[in-house]
């Protein structure tokens, strides 16, 4: 994966889970990119995230073991009690056993680690969720030269993750519905000349 794409996805809550499922169902099995997924959920409860995502995804979904090497065409999730981040230089996955130290900043941690390690060939995606986790990490991806995508907020939505990500810092590459985000991911990962994305 020295030259491959990394797609980092963050969401929270039931709506965020549905957004992740919809995104994975729209990504083809031949996707030449690694997908890293963080869904905020209770750290001390058993999670069925892997089972739920696997039923809807066209690409394999696996729990990320400590230090596992990244493989394109696979979506990685972490256990509820750990943080999922990218280990610098080796491009291996790394997990932390202290989830409470960073409060509700699990998405920011993933996005920042991806920005630090991968730079240009990075796509950060903020989906539904409450509060503002992901905003700072998405800005880090933008400043590292990566692409940033945010689910278009609904007119009835409260001020949550998408709204905060859009308002936080710097332009967002793509704002759109889930289908549009998936199509732009596929287009970008498949492109050989990497044209800049336009907002939609």
C-alpha positions, 0 to 999 in steps of 0.5 A: 500500500505504499502508493495506494489510497486510504479512505477514512470514514467517521460517523456516530449513532444509528443514522451514522451506521446506516450511512456507513452501510449505504456507502459500503454497499455502493463501493465495488468489490474491485475498489483499489483502496483501503477503507478505515471506519470509525463508528462512535459507540459505547466502549464497554458494550459488545458490538455487532458492527462487524456483522451488520456491515458485512451483510451490507458491504460489497467488500470484506469487512474485518476487525483490525488486528494490532499491527496488521498490514493494510490490504486494498479492497478491505474495510477495517473497523476497530473494537469498541474499546480501542482507537483505530489509527494508522501507524506512521511510516509502516502504514500498518494499523495500530490500536490503543487500549485507552479509549477514554483518554480522548473522550469522543474524539475517536474520528479525529484521531483516525483522520489525523493519523491518516493525514500524517501518514498518507497525505495526498492519497487520502479521502476523509469522509464525515457522515451523520453524527452528533457534535463535532468529532471529525471536524479537526481531523478532516481539516488535517486531511485537507491541509495535508493535500487529501480530499474531504467529503461530507454528507449533505446535511438534511434541512431538518438535521440538528447541528451535528458532525456534517454541519460542524465539519463544513463550517470548521476550517477550509473548503470541503472537496465534496458535499453530497448525498451518500450515493454521490459521495460513493461515486466520487470516491470510485471516480477518484480512486480509479482516476490516473490523473487525480483531478481536483474534486468539485463540490456538488 
